[in-house]
Structures are given as structure tokens and as C-alpha cells.
Amino acid sequence: MNYRPLGKTGLNVSEIGYGAWGIGGGLWHGESDAESIKALRRAVDLGMNFFDTALFYGDGHSERLIGALRRECREEILIATKIPPMNRKWPARDGTKLHDVFPASYIRECTETSLANLGVERIDVQQFHVWNDEWTDDEEWIEEVTRLRNEGKIRFLGISINNHEPHNAIKLIQSGRVDTVQVIFNIFDQSPEDALFPVCERFGIGVIARVPLDEGALTGKITPTTLFEEKEFRSWYFRGDRKAEVWERVRTLEPLMGPEASTLSELALRFCLHHRAVSTVIPGMRTVSHVEANCAASDGRALSAEIVERLRSHRWEKNYYR
């Protein structure tokens, strides 16, 4: 496993981090706590030290699993979690007041709950689970986060940027009030490279690249006939003709597989890692096989400039979250 600086926090994080939404259950089906625990332990064995979860994932279940891992493993792991929007609106809506989404008392309540779920005294990276740059100068969240930091309950502050809105964090970054940003970045959605990544590099912001496999599309395993359980998130995400659309797009990537990446998943992860602004990439993982395959992408080998340039033509402006 290779490591990169998490912006200017002073922390070094594994290039492949653990996306822990799926192990929480809820909108994901087929998970097994026994298998999740094996996967988490294997991740640590392979050198992974960055685990991203959220209070919303399985109503704290994901946090509790990560907390149990931290207590049992000898190596210190870094944990990032998130405060869900109080109004339960993903993404944040324009014109919504911060007080209706992240009032001070709610920020504290969620932080205290996450601390208890994780069984720790301090959260390494506490994140807002949605964001709107209109809130940048609102003193309510600024003062409460400052208090929590002074009390030693959170170490660094991050935000999870709204789906496909990488521009919706630039004002906050320029304000100097945030340490990390989490953003969708993959072969299809390359938009963070346009404006967000240059600003992150200029201000020393750690970048957590989420959805690197486009909710499974970039694994090459989703075909027009793939079936998901009715209540699973992906049943909604790949509704209608979307599975067929994805399949046609993914097939055009197959000629790029070869010595530099033997699978589509590996190609997708290596693409995310090619950008120097990215600190860590957090694919969702629920099994030992997921962990082993994903960790293999962090071996010090970079995609050639030729392959990266060819991948540029696969940029796809879409929003399946609507």
C-alpha cells in the first residue's frame, strides 16, 4: 500500500481507503456483519489506514463496525465520518438556510453520537454530509465546529460535496475553514479536475475521491439484465434504461485494459489515483475479495500519459442521482 498526504493536515493516508456505506446495511442488501468484519480486518492487514463512514449509514451500524475494528487492531487507523443533514435532504437545496440543515445543537448532538458509536474520544475527520457554499460565512456552524475542536472532539473538518457539484465548495476552500473535501470523481465524472482540484492544490486541501466505480458501473459487471433487490439503492440508481446505457459505455473501455490495468475496476481506480490532488480513493467494499482487488491498485505503478489521455474521451455528463 502506498500513502499520500491528506492535504496539509499532517496525516498520511492510504491511497485506497474504505468506503463503508455498504457495510451499514439500509439501502444496500446482501451484507453480512461476519463478512464485513473479515473485510475490514483484511484491509488493515494490507496497509489500509483510512476508513470513511457516516452516522446515516445503517443508523450508526457502519460506525459501530469501524469502531470495533479500531479497538481490536494494533495499528492506529484514521476515521472520517459525517453529520447527516437534519432535514434529510440529499443533496443540499439552493436557498435552504443552514439553521434548517446544520444548527449548532444538532452538529454537537450528531458528533457526540458518532463518538459513542465509534468508541473514541476524538473524530479524525468530521464532515458535513451535504454542503452549499451559501453557508460559508454563517457563524453558527463556524462557532460550533471551533468549540468542538477546542474540546478535542474533532481533529479536522471536511465536507462531502453534493453529487456532481464540484464547484460547490470553492468559496469554502478559499475561506480557509475546511481541511478536506469529498467529491465524486471517476472515469465518467471527471469534472473535479476543471476547477476544484486546482483550488485544492493551491490551498492544501485533502481530497477524498468517492464513487470511483460509479456505484458499480465501472466494474463491468452490470449488464442490461442485472437484477437488484427492489429496495436496494442500485435498483433505483440503475432504473429504466440506465443499465443498458452503462453497459454500452463500459464496453468501449475494454480495449484500454492490458498491462497497465487488467480489469475495469483496476483501470477506474488507477485513473482516480493519477491526479496528484487526490489523497485517497474510497471504493465501497463489503467482502474480502473486494478489499484485495481494490488494494492491488495501490502498488506504485501509475497509468501512462497515453492511457490517461485516451480515458479523457470517456467523460460522460450525467446525473443518475436525480
DRENGUVO-399480 format. One record per residue (C-alpha): residue number from 1; residue in one letter; chain; x, y, z. Coordinates in steps of 0.1 Angstrom, whole numbers. Layout:
BEGIN
+-----+---+---+-------+-------+-------+
:   k : r : c :    px :    py :    pz :
+-----+---+---+-------+-------+-------+
: NUM : A : A :     X :     Y :     Z :
...
+-----+---+---+-------+-------+-------+
# end
This chain:
BEGIN
+-----+---+---+-------+-------+-------+
:   k : r : c :    px :    py :    pz :
+-----+---+---+-------+-------+-------+
:   1 : M : A :     0 :     0 :     0 :
:   2 : N : A :    12 :    35 :    -8 :
:   3 : Y : A :     3 :    66 :    11 :
:   4 : R : A :    -3 :   103 :     3 :
:   5 : P : A :    -6 :   135 :    24 :
:   6 : L : A :   -42 :   144 :    34 :
:   7 : G : A :   -37 :   180 :    23 :
:   8 : K : A :   -19 :   200 :    49 :
:   9 : T : A :   -33 :   181 :    79 :
:  10 : G : A :     0 :   163 :    85 :
:  11 : L : A :   -17 :   129 :    81 :
:  12 : N : A :    -6 :   103 :    56 :
:  13 : V : A :   -35 :    82 :    43 :
:  14 : S : A :   -36 :    50 :    23 :
:  15 : E : A :   -42 :    56 :   -14 :
:  16 : I : A :   -71 :    32 :   -12 :
:  17 : G : A :   -95 :    39 :    17 :
:  18 : Y : A :  -125 :    20 :    28 :
:  19 : G : A :  -159 :    33 :    17 :
:  20 : A : A :  -181 :    20 :    45 :
:  21 : W : A :  -217 :    28 :    33 :
:  22 : G : A :  -224 :    -7 :    22 :
:  23 : I : A :  -215 :   -24 :    54 :
:  24 : G : A :  -241 :    -4 :    73 :
:  25 : G : A :  -270 :   -21 :    56 :
:  26 : G : A :  -301 :     0 :    50 :
:  27 : L : A :  -301 :     9 :    12 :
:  28 : W : A :  -277 :   -19 :     5 :
:  29 : H : A :  -287 :   -56 :     7 :
:  30 : G : A :  -268 :   -88 :     9 :
:  31 : E : A :  -243 :   -75 :    35 :
:  32 : S : A :  -231 :   -98 :    63 :
:  33 : D : A :  -216 :   -85 :    95 :
:  34 : A : A :  -193 :  -115 :    97 :
:  35 : E : A :  -180 :  -109 :    62 :
:  36 : S : A :  -178 :   -72 :    67 :
:  37 : I : A :  -156 :   -77 :    98 :
:  38 : K : A :  -133 :  -101 :    78 :
:  39 : A : A :  -131 :   -75 :    51 :
:  40 : L : A :  -122 :   -47 :    75 :
:  41 : R : A :   -95 :   -68 :    91 :
:  42 : R : A :   -81 :   -77 :    58 :
:  43 : A : A :   -80 :   -41 :    48 :
:  44 : V : A :   -58 :   -33 :    78 :
:  45 : D : A :   -36 :   -63 :    71 :
:  46 : L : A :   -30 :   -49 :    36 :
:  47 : G : A :   -20 :   -15 :    49 :
:  48 : M : A :   -52 :     5 :    46 :
:  49 : N : A :   -55 :    32 :    73 :
:  50 : F : A :   -83 :    54 :    62 :
:  51 : F : A :  -119 :    44 :    68 :
:  52 : D : A :  -149 :    66 :    57 :
:  53 : T : A :  -182 :    61 :    73 :
:  54 : A : A :  -213 :    82 :    83 :
:  55 : L : A :  -238 :    85 :   111 :
:  56 : F : A :  -265 :    79 :    85 :
:  57 : Y : A :  -251 :    46 :    72 :
:  58 : G : A :  -273 :    20 :    88 :
:  59 : D : A :  -283 :    44 :   116 :
:  60 : G : A :  -248 :    42 :   130 :
:  61 : H : A :  -242 :     5 :   123 :
:  62 : S : A :  -213 :    12 :   100 :
:  63 : E : A :  -197 :    35 :   126 :
:  64 : R : A :  -201 :     8 :   152 :
:  65 : L : A :  -183 :   -18 :   130 :
:  66 : I : A :  -155 :     7 :   123 :
:  67 : G : A :  -152 :    15 :   160 :
:  68 : A : A :  -149 :   -22 :   168 :
:  69 : L : A :  -121 :   -25 :   143 :
:  70 : R : A :  -102 :     4 :   158 :
:  71 : R : A :  -104 :   -11 :   192 :
:  72 : E : A :   -91 :   -45 :   181 :
:  73 : C : A :   -64 :   -36 :   156 :
:  74 : R : A :   -29 :   -27 :   169 :
:  75 : E : A :   -22 :    -2 :   141 :
:  76 : E : A :   -39 :    32 :   145 :
:  77 : I : A :   -65 :    38 :   118 :
:  78 : L : A :   -79 :    71 :   108 :
:  79 : I : A :  -117 :    75 :   107 :
:  80 : A : A :  -137 :   100 :    88 :
:  81 : T : A :  -175 :   102 :    95 :
:  82 : K : A :  -203 :   126 :    86 :
:  83 : I : A :  -231 :   146 :   101 :
:  84 : P : A :  -263 :   139 :    81 :
:  85 : P : A :  -285 :   169 :    71 :
:  86 : M : A :  -311 :   175 :    98 :
:  87 : N : A :  -338 :   179 :    71 :
:  88 : R : A :  -327 :   146 :    54 :
:  89 : K : A :  -323 :   163 :    20 :
:  90 : W : A :  -296 :   149 :    -2 :
:  91 : P : A :  -281 :   170 :   -19 :
:  92 : A : A :  -285 :   203 :    -2 :
:  93 : R : A :  -311 :   225 :   -19 :
:  94 : D : A :  -303 :   261 :   -30 :
:  95 : G : A :  -319 :   287 :    -8 :
:  96 : T : A :  -321 :   264 :    22 :
:  97 : K : A :  -309 :   281 :    55 :
:  98 : L : A :  -280 :   265 :    73 :
:  99 : H : A :  -301 :   265 :   105 :
: 100 : D : A :  -325 :   241 :    90 :
: 101 : V : A :  -297 :   217 :    80 :
: 102 : F : A :  -268 :   220 :   105 :
: 103 : P : A :  -279 :   241 :   135 :
: 104 : A : A :  -253 :   242 :   163 :
: 105 : S : A :  -271 :   220 :   187 :
: 106 : Y : A :  -276 :   194 :   160 :
: 107 : I : A :  -239 :   194 :   150 :
: 108 : R : A :  -230 :   187 :   186 :
: 109 : E : A :  -256 :   160 :   191 :
: 110 : C : A :  -245 :   141 :   160 :
: 111 : T : A :  -208 :   145 :   169 :
: 112 : E : A :  -215 :   131 :   204 :
: 113 : T : A :  -235 :   102 :   189 :
: 114 : S : A :  -207 :    93 :   164 :
: 115 : L : A :  -181 :    95 :   192 :
: 116 : A : A :  -202 :    70 :   212 :
: 117 : N : A :  -208 :    47 :   181 :
: 118 : L : A :  -171 :    47 :   173 :
: 119 : G : A :  -160 :    44 :   209 :
: 120 : V : A :  -134 :    71 :   205 :
: 121 : E : A :  -127 :   105 :   222 :
: 122 : R : A :  -119 :   123 :   190 :
: 123 : I : A :  -130 :   120 :   154 :
: 124 : D : A :  -101 :   124 :   130 :
: 125 : V : A :  -122 :   140 :   102 :
: 126 : Q : A :  -157 :   151 :   109 :
: 127 : Q : A :  -176 :   160 :    77 :
: 128 : F : A :  -209 :   177 :    68 :
: 129 : H : A :  -227 :   151 :    46 :
: 130 : V : A :  -241 :   178 :    22 :
: 131 : W : A :  -229 :   213 :    15 :
: 132 : N : A :  -239 :   246 :     0 :
: 133 : D : A :  -214 :   274 :    -5 :
: 134 : E : A :  -240 :   299 :     6 :
: 135 : W : A :  -233 :   287 :    42 :
: 136 : T : A :  -196 :   295 :    41 :
: 137 : D : A :  -197 :   326 :    63 :
: 138 : D : A :  -226 :   315 :    86 :
: 139 : E : A :  -212 :   319 :   122 :
: 140 : E : A :  -235 :   292 :   136 :
: 141 : W : A :  -216 :   263 :   122 :
: 142 : I : A :  -182 :   280 :   124 :
: 143 : E : A :  -185 :   287 :   161 :
: 144 : E : A :  -198 :   252 :   170 :
: 145 : V : A :  -170 :   235 :   150 :
: 146 : T : A :  -145 :   257 :   167 :
: 147 : R : A :  -158 :   247 :   201 :
: 148 : L : A :  -157 :   210 :   193 :
: 149 : R : A :  -122 :   214 :   180 :
: 150 : N : A :  -111 :   232 :   212 :
: 151 : E : A :  -127 :   205 :   233 :
: 152 : G : A :  -107 :   179 :   214 :
: 153 : K : A :  -137 :   161 :   200 :
: 154 : I : A :  -129 :   166 :   163 :
: 155 : R : A :   -95 :   169 :   148 :
: 156 : F : A :  -101 :   181 :   113 :
: 157 : L : A :  -132 :   194 :    94 :
: 158 : G : A :  -143 :   182 :    60 :
: 159 : I : A :  -173 :   184 :    37 :
: 160 : S : A :  -189 :   159 :    13 :
: 161 : I : A :  -197 :   179 :   -18 :
: 162 : N : A :  -232 :   175 :   -34 :
: 163 : N : A :  -234 :   149 :   -62 :
: 164 : H : A :  -218 :   162 :   -94 :
: 165 : E : A :  -213 :   197 :   -80 :
: 166 : P : A :  -175 :   201 :   -75 :
: 167 : H : A :  -178 :   238 :   -79 :
: 168 : N : A :  -200 :   240 :   -48 :
: 169 : A : A :  -171 :   241 :   -23 :
: 170 : I : A :  -147 :   266 :   -38 :
: 171 : K : A :  -158 :   295 :   -17 :
: 172 : L : A :  -154 :   274 :    15 :
: 173 : I : A :  -119 :   263 :     5 :
: 174 : Q : A :  -109 :   298 :    -2 :
: 175 : S : A :  -121 :   308 :    32 :
: 176 : G : A :   -96 :   286 :    49 :
: 177 : R : A :  -123 :   269 :    72 :
: 178 : V : A :  -121 :   234 :    59 :
: 179 : D : A :   -93 :   207 :    57 :
: 180 : T : A :  -108 :   181 :    34 :
: 181 : V : A :  -133 :   177 :     6 :
: 182 : Q : A :  -150 :   145 :    -5 :
: 183 : V : A :  -162 :   145 :   -41 :
: 184 : I : A :  -174 :   122 :   -68 :
: 185 : F : A :  -145 :   115 :   -92 :
: 186 : N : A :  -143 :    87 :  -118 :
: 187 : I : A :  -138 :    80 :  -154 :
: 188 : F : A :  -173 :    92 :  -163 :
: 189 : D : A :  -173 :   122 :  -140 :
: 190 : Q : A :  -140 :   140 :  -145 :
: 191 : S : A :  -154 :   175 :  -137 :
: 192 : P : A :  -135 :   180 :  -104 :
: 193 : E : A :  -103 :   184 :  -125 :
: 194 : D : A :  -117 :   215 :  -141 :
: 195 : A : A :  -118 :   239 :  -111 :
: 196 : L : A :  -119 :   221 :   -78 :
: 197 : F : A :   -86 :   202 :   -79 :
: 198 : P : A :   -65 :   232 :   -88 :
: 199 : V : A :   -80 :   252 :   -59 :
: 200 : C : A :   -75 :   222 :   -36 :
: 201 : E : A :   -38 :   220 :   -46 :
: 202 : R : A :   -34 :   258 :   -41 :
: 203 : F : A :   -49 :   258 :    -6 :
: 204 : G : A :   -35 :   224 :     6 :
: 205 : I : A :   -69 :   207 :     9 :
: 206 : G : A :   -71 :   169 :    12 :
: 207 : V : A :   -92 :   153 :   -15 :
: 208 : I : A :  -112 :   121 :    -8 :
: 209 : A : A :  -124 :   107 :   -41 :
: 210 : R : A :  -157 :    89 :   -37 :
: 211 : V : A :  -178 :    67 :   -61 :
: 212 : P : A :  -147 :    58 :   -82 :
: 213 : L : A :  -165 :    28 :   -96 :
: 214 : D : A :  -198 :    47 :  -103 :
: 215 : E : A :  -218 :    27 :   -79 :
: 216 : G : A :  -206 :    -5 :   -96 :
: 217 : A : A :  -210 :     6 :  -132 :
: 218 : L : A :  -172 :     7 :  -138 :
: 219 : T : A :  -167 :   -28 :  -126 :
: 220 : G : A :  -181 :   -41 :  -159 :
: 221 : K : A :  -204 :   -64 :  -140 :
: 222 : I : A :  -236 :   -45 :  -145 :
: 223 : T : A :  -254 :   -57 :  -177 :
: 224 : P : A :  -288 :   -49 :  -192 :
: 225 : T : A :  -302 :   -80 :  -174 :
: 226 : T : A :  -287 :   -74 :  -140 :
: 227 : L : A :  -313 :   -75 :  -112 :
: 228 : F : A :  -311 :   -58 :   -78 :
: 229 : E : A :  -333 :   -63 :   -48 :
: 230 : E : A :  -363 :   -39 :   -51 :
: 231 : K : A :  -353 :   -18 :   -20 :
: 232 : E : A :  -316 :   -16 :   -28 :
: 233 : F : A :  -301 :    17 :   -37 :
: 234 : R : A :  -288 :     4 :   -70 :
: 235 : S : A :  -322 :    -7 :   -81 :
: 236 : W : A :  -332 :    30 :   -81 :
: 237 : Y : A :  -298 :    43 :   -94 :
: 238 : F : A :  -298 :    20 :  -124 :
: 239 : R : A :  -336 :    22 :  -131 :
: 240 : G : A :  -351 :    23 :  -166 :
: 241 : D : A :  -327 :    21 :  -194 :
: 242 : R : A :  -297 :    30 :  -173 :
: 243 : K : A :  -282 :    -4 :  -171 :
: 244 : A : A :  -282 :    -6 :  -209 :
: 245 : E : A :  -266 :    28 :  -212 :
: 246 : V : A :  -239 :    20 :  -187 :
: 247 : W : A :  -232 :   -14 :  -204 :
: 248 : E : A :  -227 :     3 :  -238 :
: 249 : R : A :  -203 :    29 :  -223 :
: 250 : V : A :  -183 :     4 :  -203 :
: 251 : R : A :  -178 :   -19 :  -233 :
: 252 : T : A :  -159 :     9 :  -250 :
: 253 : L : A :  -134 :    10 :  -221 :
: 254 : E : A :  -124 :   -27 :  -225 :
: 255 : P : A :   -98 :   -20 :  -252 :
: 256 : L : A :   -79 :     0 :  -226 :
: 257 : M : A :   -73 :   -29 :  -204 :
: 258 : G : A :   -39 :   -46 :  -206 :
: 259 : P : A :    -5 :   -44 :  -189 :
: 260 : E : A :   -14 :   -12 :  -170 :
: 261 : A : A :   -48 :   -24 :  -157 :
: 262 : S : A :   -60 :   -60 :  -161 :
: 263 : T : A :   -96 :   -53 :  -150 :
: 264 : L : A :  -121 :   -24 :  -154 :
: 265 : S : A :  -122 :   -18 :  -117 :
: 266 : E : A :   -84 :   -15 :  -116 :
: 267 : L : A :   -84 :     9 :  -146 :
: 268 : A : A :  -111 :    30 :  -128 :
: 269 : L : A :   -91 :    32 :   -95 :
: 270 : R : A :   -58 :    39 :  -112 :
: 271 : F : A :   -75 :    67 :  -132 :
: 272 : C : A :   -86 :    84 :   -99 :
: 273 : L : A :   -51 :    79 :   -85 :
: 274 : H : A :   -34 :    95 :  -115 :
: 275 : H : A :   -43 :   130 :  -103 :
: 276 : R : A :   -19 :   144 :   -77 :
: 277 : A : A :   -46 :   164 :   -59 :
: 278 : V : A :   -63 :   131 :   -48 :
: 279 : S : A :   -52 :   120 :   -13 :
: 280 : T : A :   -73 :    88 :   -12 :
: 281 : V : A :   -99 :    69 :   -32 :
: 282 : I : A :  -127 :    52 :   -13 :
: 283 : P : A :  -145 :    24 :   -32 :
: 284 : G : A :  -173 :     7 :   -14 :
: 285 : M : A :  -163 :   -27 :     0 :
: 286 : R : A :  -182 :   -54 :    17 :
: 287 : T : A :  -161 :   -86 :    11 :
: 288 : V : A :  -125 :   -97 :    14 :
: 289 : S : A :  -123 :  -101 :   -23 :
: 290 : H : A :  -134 :   -65 :   -28 :
: 291 : V : A :  -106 :   -54 :    -4 :
: 292 : E : A :   -79 :   -75 :   -20 :
: 293 : A : A :   -88 :   -64 :   -56 :
: 294 : N : A :   -90 :   -27 :   -47 :
: 295 : C : A :   -59 :   -26 :   -26 :
: 296 : A : A :   -39 :   -41 :   -55 :
: 297 : A : A :   -44 :    -8 :   -74 :
: 298 : S : A :   -20 :     9 :   -49 :
: 299 : D : A :    13 :    -6 :   -59 :
: 300 : G : A :    33 :    24 :   -70 :
: 301 : R : A :    25 :    20 :  -107 :
: 302 : A : A :     8 :    49 :  -125 :
: 303 : L : A :   -12 :    50 :  -156 :
: 304 : S : A :     8 :    62 :  -186 :
: 305 : A : A :     0 :    96 :  -200 :
: 306 : E : A :   -13 :    79 :  -232 :
: 307 : I : A :   -39 :    59 :  -213 :
: 308 : V : A :   -50 :    88 :  -192 :
: 309 : E : A :   -54 :   109 :  -224 :
: 310 : R : A :   -75 :    82 :  -240 :
: 311 : L : A :   -97 :    80 :  -209 :
: 312 : R : A :  -104 :   117 :  -213 :
: 313 : S : A :  -127 :   109 :  -242 :
: 314 : H : A :  -149 :    88 :  -219 :
: 315 : R : A :  -161 :   117 :  -198 :
: 316 : W : A :  -199 :   115 :  -195 :
: 317 : E : A :  -221 :   143 :  -183 :
: 318 : K : A :  -249 :   125 :  -165 :
: 319 : N : A :  -267 :   126 :  -131 :
: 320 : Y : A :  -283 :    93 :  -121 :
: 321 : Y : A :  -289 :   106 :   -86 :
: 322 : R : A :  -319 :   126 :   -98 :
+-----+---+---+-------+-------+-------+
# end
